[in-house]
Amino acid sequence: MIREIDASEFELVWPIYRAVIAGGDVFAPSPDTTLEVARRMWAEPPARTFVATLDGTVAGSYMLRPNQPGLGDHVANAGYIVAPEARGRGLARAMCEHSLTTAREAGFTAMQFNYVVATNTGAIKVWERCGFAVVGRVPKAFRHAALGPVDILIMHRFL
């Protein structure tokens, strides 16, 4: 089940968010990001926040927002996180498909991911299965905790 939450419910997402950023391998925010900073980035307008539950427990979340303000606000941007213990169960794909429908219903005409870590091959495969294509690469733009500087990808699809 996937449902929208507001910023006051971000504590449901926080344990997952914290676990994902702690690894320093797939998500840009620093591992020392505080709850309040994370809430502002993930859950406060213009972002809309959704949680996905498995067996009654919040196991993932995504946020959806305009990629840019003003003349770029017709293109959506989204970020996804899945609890480590829930990976491999199709949750990322389900959230991505849900976000595409939600973005389309909100009037967006495309979706762009600005910062996909190139070594996050599992996520890249999911996004490609959901119709995204790599449209750009930025060399050594992410400081991976174990591998050092690695590339990031820009991915896009029309809605």
Helices and strands as residue ranges (DSSP letters): E 2-5, G 7-12, H 14-22, H 35-43, E 48-54, E 57-66, G 70-72, E 75-82, G 84-86, H 91-105, E 110-117, H 121-129, E 133-144, E 148-158
